[in-house]
Amino acid sequence: MKVSIRQLTLFTLLSSIPLFSCTTMIITKGASKDGSVFVAHSDDSEMFDNRLVYVPAADHKEGSTRPVYYDPSSLGSRPEYNANVLRRYIGTHRGPIYVDNDMPQSIPLGFIPQVAHTYAYMDGSYGLMNEHQLMMGEATNGSKVTLEPEPGKRIFYSAELARVAMERCKTARCAIKLMGELIDTYGYYGTGEVLPVADTKEGWVFEMAPSPDKSKGLWVAKKVPDGEIFVAANEFRIREVDPNDPDMMYSKNLFDVAKKHQWWNPKKGKLDWLRTVSEGEYSHPYYSLHRVWRLQSKIAPSLKLSPWVKDGFTRKYPFSIKPDKKLGVQDVINLYRDYYQGTEFDQSKGITAGPFENPYRYTGPMDASGDTGKLTGRKGAWERPLSIYRSGYTYVAQARSWLPDPVGGLFWFAPDEPMSSVITPFYVGAHDPVPKPYYTGFSDKFDQESVWWAFNFVANWAAIKYSYIIQDIKEKQNELELAAIEGTKAIEKSALEVYKKDPEQAKAMLSEFSRNTAMNVYRTWWKLAWKLVAKYSDGYVNEPGKMAQEVGYPKAWYKRSEWKNGPIRYEKPKKMHPGD
């Protein structure tokens, strides 16, 4: 299929966009308040496709094949596969939402045998959660080797691995074994990756990296002990690989490849997965580890963890930890709304935060990105917080073993950055639970029909007077989330009664609830957006009966600013600007 000059230009521009990164978690059933298992994730690049798409279940003819597509979230746009970062896929194989007759169809890297029936699932940058309560998260990791795909030979990246598992598996163990077999058989390209994988009973961590042999990939999986919580932030978290551990799985070629390329010396002890396949942290020192430290410190303050370590291979932050207090869904999403408040790294402090405590730190050409952990030639860096301005979406997937799948599988989705967004519940086992605003719009064009743009607009508007506007946001955020949580309790009680007699009617009820709740969030947030525009126009605080309130700046900012050198006398001041 021919690609136009305009499309080729778009591919060229988007292929140069750096691949950003994510924070992901597993909360096992023994670590949650009600026995739920959670997988949480923030997808931290708004320049990718941020739509939430429901892929329906499907039946397939005997002997048919399943195409495997290049995924732009791996290495950026590739015009030879009709793939760009704003469109994760275009075609007919993932339901009607991905059909676009005005755009060139995605070109497969290869094919695998199809199964008779595939399950419905939520799709984002990869497979998120399916109708049988299988859930996944994701984080990109630095690796010693990064490989391009090779059609027919190296055809899988983590995103497509996750989707195939969502289509075919009901349990985490099934998903781990299937994805491992796919890597062993069809090869792996791209970067290092971690996929937290969980179901109603247990959670596993699946980590993978390209092989220096440029053929099959390398992978390892480890079970998270029940009662504990796993966190990852763009660095591999599995260390020693023990062949005798029943709670570990790994690729058949791992030890041979590691020895062949002198990545591991058996005489020096067990294979350390992190040291074997990577250079340590992603991007720059503490880019990953401060997020791991912050999460583990908030989950278990009793551990009294230090934010300072020797290097990126530290063992100070365990693979998983027991929480001081068990977590619920709001506790989990609130962990993601953190920018080191109250710590020495608080992003709302310092000159860059401005007078109104803006925690955003915009990156530029002077900032690091990529798979290196070296400081060579760098003069500075921003702290990498959990809630970051460039987030595409955040979610908390919730699986509950005591409920039938259509009722038990809840997917809480928040567009844009977690600090200023709202988690909205979708019942994955219901019929088509996602309304149009959640799969409409792209980040290259402002679109009022898109829920993502509603949240992104409000987050950007907050930057002009953050310490004020974030209070309006939190008030509405709390109102909507509490209503949604109470709403799920009520609808589940009704749906369970109906489910006993008519499962399909119960699914329809849950679908209607999901769509109505989501539409209410969409409409409410645009209404809030325009309210904030008027309320904080021209630096004022405008309220009914109290228009044009001149609030000025905080006292501390006056002391730091050039205000004190302003024209209060006729003599020329010694310094016009601080620092002159």
Residue pairs with C-beta under 8 A, 6 or more apart in sequence:
1 82
1 104
1 105
1 107
2 104
3 11
3 79
3 82
3 104
7 79
7 104
8 79
10 77
10 84
10 86
11 77
11 78
11 79
11 84
12 77
12 79
14 47
14 72
14 76
14 77
14 84
14 85
14 86
15 76
15 77
15 78
15 79
15 84
15 85
16 76
17 45
17 47
17 76
17 77
17 85
18 369
18 370
19 45
19 73
19 74
19 75
19 76
19 140
19 191
20 44
20 45
20 47
20 369
20 390
21 44
21 45
21 139
21 140
21 233
21 234
21 282
21 283
21 287
22 41
22 42
22 43
22 44
22 137
22 138
22 139
22 140
22 233
22 234
23 41
23 42
23 44
23 139
23 231
23 232
23 233
23 234
23 291
23 295
23 336
23 386
24 39
24 40
24 41
24 42
24 137
24 138
24 139
24 194
24 196
24 231
24 232
24 233
25 38
25 39
25 40
25 41
25 137
25 196
25 229
25 230
25 231
25 232
25 295
25 332
25 335
26 37
26 38
26 39
26 137
26 196
26 198
26 203
26 205
26 224
26 229
26 230
26 320
27 36
27 37
27 38
27 39
27 40
27 203
27 229
27 327
27 332
28 37
28 198
28 202
28 203
28 224
28 225
28 226
28 227
28 228
28 229
29 35
29 36
29 37
29 200
29 201
29 202
29 226
29 401
30 226
30 227
30 228
31 226
31 227
31 228
31 229
31 322
31 323
31 326
31 327
32 38
32 326
32 327
32 328
33 326
33 327
33 328
33 331
34 328
34 400
35 400
35 401
35 402
36 329
36 398
36 399
36 400
37 135
37 198
37 199
37 200
37 201
37 202
37 203
37 398
37 399
37 400
37 401
38 135
38 198
38 327
38 329
38 332
38 396
38 397
38 398
38 399
39 129
39 135
39 136
39 137
39 196
39 197
39 198
39 203
39 396
39 397
40 137
40 332
40 333
40 335
40 336
40 394
40 395
40 396
40 397
41 137
41 138
41 139
41 196
41 394
41 395
42 336
42 386
42 387
42 388
42 391
42 393
42 394
42 418
43 50
43 124
43 125
43 138
43 391
43 392
43 393
43 394
44 388
44 390
44 391
44 392
45 390
45 391
45 392
46 390
46 391
46 392
46 416
46 443
46 456
47 85
47 86
47 390
47 443
48 72
48 73
48 85
48 86
48 88
48 125
48 392
48 443
49 72
49 85
49 86
49 87
49 88
49 125
49 442
50 124
50 392
50 393
50 415
50 416
50 442
50 443
50 452
51 97
51 124
51 438
51 439
51 440
51 441
51 442
51 452
52 122
52 123
52 124
52 393
52 413
52 415
52 426
52 434
52 438
52 439
53 94
53 95
53 97
53 98
53 122
53 123
53 124
53 434
53 439
54 95
54 97
54 120
54 121
54 122
54 123
54 432
54 433
54 434
54 439
55 94
55 95
55 120
55 121
55 122
55 123
55 166
56 95
56 120
56 432
57 117
57 118
57 119
57 120
57 131
58 95
58 117
58 118
59 116
59 117
60 66
60 114
60 115
60 116
60 117
60 118
61 114
62 116
64 114
65 111
65 112
65 113
65 114
66 93
66 111
66 112
66 113
66 114
66 115
66 164
66 167
67 93
67 108
67 110
67 111
68 108
68 109
68 110
68 111
68 112
68 155
68 156
68 160
68 164
68 186
69 81
69 83
69 89
69 91
69 106
69 107
69 108
69 109
69 160
70 78
70 81
70 83
70 106
70 107
70 109
70 149
70 157
71 83
71 88
71 125
71 126
71 157
71 159
71 160
72 78
72 83
72 84
72 85
72 87
72 88
73 85
73 88
73 125
73 126
73 157
73 159
74 149
74 157
74 158
74 159
74 189
74 190
74 191
75 146
75 148
75 189
75 190
75 191
76 85
77 83
77 84
77 85
80 107
81 106
81 107
81 109
82 90
82 103
82 104
82 105
82 106
82 107
83 89
83 106
83 107
86 442
86 443
86 444
87 100
87 103
87 442
88 125
88 159
89 98
89 106
90 98
90 99
90 100
90 103
90 104
90 105
90 106
91 98
91 99
91 105
91 106
92 98
92 99
94 123
94 163
97 439
108 151
109 149
109 150
109 151
109 152
109 154
109 155
110 151
110 152
110 153
110 155
110 186
112 164
112 182
112 186
115 167
115 168
118 167
118 168
119 130
119 131
119 132
119 166
119 167
119 168
119 170
120 130
120 131
120 428
120 429
121 127
121 128
121 129
121 130
121 131
121 163
121 166
121 167
121 428
122 128
122 129
122 130
122 411
122 413
122 426
122 428
122 434
123 163
123 166
124 393
124 395
125 138
125 159
125 392
126 136
126 138
126 158
126 159
126 160
126 161
126 162
126 163
126 195
127 136
127 159
127 162
127 163
127 164
127 165
127 166
127 167
128 135
128 136
128 162
128 166
128 395
128 397
128 411
129 135
129 136
129 166
129 397
129 409
129 411
129 428
130 166
130 167
130 169
130 170
130 409
130 428
131 405
131 406
131 409
131 428
131 429
132 169
132 170
132 199
132 405
132 409
132 429
133 170
133 199
133 200
133 399
133 400
133 405
133 408
133 409
133 428
133 429
134 165
134 166
134 169
134 170
134 171
134 172
134 175
134 197
134 198
134 199
134 399
135 197
135 198
135 199
135 397
135 399
136 162
136 165
136 166
136 175
136 195
136 196
136 197
136 198
136 397
137 195
137 196
137 397
138 158
138 159
138 162
138 193
138 194
138 195
138 196
139 193
139 194
139 232
139 233
139 234
140 191
140 192
140 193
140 234
140 282
141 191
141 192
141 193
141 194
141 207
141 209
141 234
141 235
141 236
141 278
141 282
142 191
142 192
142 234
142 235
142 278
142 279
142 280
142 281
142 282
142 283
142 370
142 371
142 372
142 373
143 191
143 192
143 209
143 210
143 277
143 278
143 371
144 209
144 212
144 263
144 277
144 278
144 279
145 209
145 210
145 211
145 212
145 277
146 190
146 191
146 210
146 371
147 154
147 188
147 189
147 190
147 210
147 214
148 154
148 189
149 155
149 157
149 189
149 190
150 187
150 189
153 187
153 215
154 186
154 187
154 188
154 189
154 214
154 215
155 186
155 187
155 189
156 182
156 183
156 186
156 187
156 188
156 189
156 217
157 188
157 189
157 190
157 193
158 190
158 193
158 195
158 208
161 179
161 182
161 183
161 195
161 208
162 179
162 195
164 178
164 179
164 182
165 174
165 175
165 178
165 179
165 197
168 174
168 178
169 175
169 178
170 199
171 199
171 201
172 197
172 198
172 199
172 202
172 203
172 204
173 202
173 204
175 197
175 204
175 206
176 197
176 204
176 206
176 221
176 249
177 249
179 195
179 206
179 219
180 206
180 219
180 221
180 249
180 251
183 208
183 216
183 217
183 219
183 251
184 216
184 251
184 252
184 253
185 216
187 215
187 216
187 217
188 208
188 209
188 210
188 211
188 216
188 217
188 218
188 219
189 210
189 217
190 210
191 210
191 371
192 207
192 208
192 209
192 210
192 236
192 277
192 278
192 371
193 207
193 208
193 209
194 205
194 206
194 207
194 208
194 232
194 236
194 237
195 205
195 206
195 207
195 208
196 203
196 204
196 205
196 206
196 230
196 232
197 203
197 204
197 205
197 206
197 221
198 204
198 397
198 399
199 399
200 399
200 400
200 401
200 408
201 401
202 223
202 224
202 226
203 223
203 224
203 230
204 221
204 222
204 223
204 224
205 221
205 222
205 223
205 224
205 230
205 232
205 237
205 238
205 319
206 219
206 220
206 221
207 219
207 220
207 221
207 236
207 237
207 238
207 273
208 217
208 218
208 219
208 220
209 217
209 218
209 219
209 236
209 277
209 278
210 217
210 218
211 217
211 218
211 253
211 257
212 257
212 261
213 253
213 257
213 260
216 251
216 253
217 251
218 251
218 253
218 254
218 257
218 258
218 277
219 250
219 251
219 254
220 238
220 241
220 248
220 249
220 250
220 251
220 254
220 273
221 248
221 249
221 250
222 238
222 245
222 247
222 248
222 319
223 247
223 248
224 230
224 319
224 320
225 320
227 322
228 320
228 321
228 322
229 299
229 320
229 321
229 322
229 323
229 327
230 237
230 319
230 320
231 237
231 291
231 292
231 295
231 296
231 299
232 292
233 288
233 289
233 291
233 292
233 295
234 281
234 282
234 283
234 287
234 288
235 274
235 278
235 280
235 281
235 282
235 288
235 289
235 292
235 312
236 273
236 274
236 277
236 278
237 274
237 319
238 273
238 274
238 319
239 272
239 273
239 274
239 315
239 319
240 269
240 270
240 271
240 272
240 273
241 248
241 250
241 254
241 270
241 271
241 272
241 273
242 248
242 270
243 250
254 271
255 264
255 266
255 271
257 263
258 264
258 271
258 276
259 265
259 266
263 276
263 277
264 271
264 272
264 276
274 280
274 313
275 313
279 312
279 371
279 372
279 373
280 311
280 312
280 313
280 373
281 287
281 288
281 289
281 312
281 373
282 288
282 371
282 373
283 368
283 369
283 370
283 371
283 372
283 373
283 384
284 368
284 372
284 373
284 375
284 378
284 381
285 312
285 373
285 375
285 381
286 307
286 383
286 384
287 368
287 381
287 384
288 312
288 384
289 309
289 312
289 314
289 317
290 307
290 340
290 345
290 383
290 384
291 384
291 385
291 386
292 317
293 305
293 306
293 307
293 317
294 307
294 338
294 340
294 343
294 386
295 335
295 386
296 303
296 305
296 317
296 318
296 321
297 303
297 305
297 307
298 335
298 338
299 321
299 323
299 324
299 327
299 335
300 321
300 322
300 323
300 324
301 324
302 324
303 321
305 316
305 317
306 316
307 343
307 344
307 345
309 316
312 373
329 396
329 398
329 410
329 412
329 423
329 485
330 481
330 485
332 396
333 394
333 396
333 412
333 414
333 418
333 423
333 481
335 386
336 386
336 387
336 394
336 418
337 386
337 387
337 418
337 419
338 385
338 386
338 387
339 346
339 347
339 348
339 359
339 385
339 386
339 387
339 419
340 346
340 347
340 383
340 385
341 348
345 383
345 385
347 353
347 359
347 360
347 361
347 383
347 385
348 357
348 358
348 359
348 466
348 467
349 357
351 560
352 361
353 359
354 466
354 557
355 553
355 554
355 557
355 561
356 464
356 465
356 466
356 467
356 468
356 554
357 466
357 467
358 462
358 463
358 466
359 385
359 387
359 419
359 466
360 389
360 463
360 466
361 382
361 383
361 389
362 389
363 369
363 382
366 379
366 380
367 381
367 382
368 378
368 381
386 418
387 417
387 418
387 419
388 417
389 417
389 459
390 417
391 416
391 417
391 418
392 415
392 416
392 443
392 452
393 413
393 414
393 415
393 416
393 421
393 452
394 413
394 414
394 417
394 418
394 421
394 423
395 411
395 412
395 413
395 414
395 423
396 412
396 423
397 409
397 410
397 411
397 412
398 409
398 410
398 411
398 412
399 408
399 409
400 407
400 408
400 409
400 410
401 408
402 408
403 492
403 496
404 429
404 496
404 499
404 503
405 429
406 427
406 429
406 430
406 495
406 499
406 503
406 506
406 507
406 510
407 427
407 429
407 492
407 495
407 496
407 499
407 506
407 510
408 429
409 427
409 428
409 429
410 425
410 426
410 427
410 428
410 488
411 425
411 426
411 427
411 428
412 423
412 424
412 425
412 426
413 423
413 424
413 426
413 438
414 421
414 422
414 423
414 424
414 455
415 421
415 438
415 451
415 452
415 454
415 455
415 456
416 452
416 455
416 456
416 459
417 455
417 459
419 459
419 470
420 455
420 458
420 459
420 462
420 470
420 473
420 477
421 455
421 459
421 477
422 455
422 476
422 477
422 480
422 481
422 484
422 521
422 525
423 481
423 484
424 480
424 484
424 517
424 518
424 521
425 484
425 487
425 488
425 514
425 517
426 433
426 434
426 514
426 518
427 433
427 507
427 510
427 511
427 513
427 514
429 507
429 510
430 507
430 508
430 510
430 511
430 514
431 507
431 508
431 511
432 511
433 510
433 511
433 514
433 515
434 514
434 515
434 518
435 515
435 518
435 519
435 522
436 449
437 449
437 450
437 451
437 454
437 518
437 519
437 522
438 451
438 452
438 518
438 522
440 447
440 449
440 450
440 451
441 447
441 449
441 450
441 452
441 453
443 452
443 456
446 453
446 457
447 453
448 454
448 526
451 518
451 521
451 522
451 525
454 522
454 525
454 526
454 529
455 525
457 529
458 473
458 525
458 528
458 529
458 532
461 469
461 529
461 532
461 533
461 536
462 469
462 470
462 473
462 532
464 536
465 536
465 539
467 554
468 536
468 541
468 551
469 532
469 536
472 528
472 531
472 532
472 535
473 528
476 524
476 525
476 528
480 520
480 521
480 524
484 517
484 521
487 513
487 517
488 513
491 509
491 510
491 513
494 509
495 506
495 509
495 510
496 506
498 505
498 506
498 509
499 506
534 542
535 541
535 542
535 543
536 542
539 551
540 547
540 548
540 549
540 550
540 551
541 549
541 551
542 548
542 549
543 549
552 558
553 561
553 563
558 564
560 578
561 578
562 576
562 577
562 578
565 573
565 575
565 576
565 577
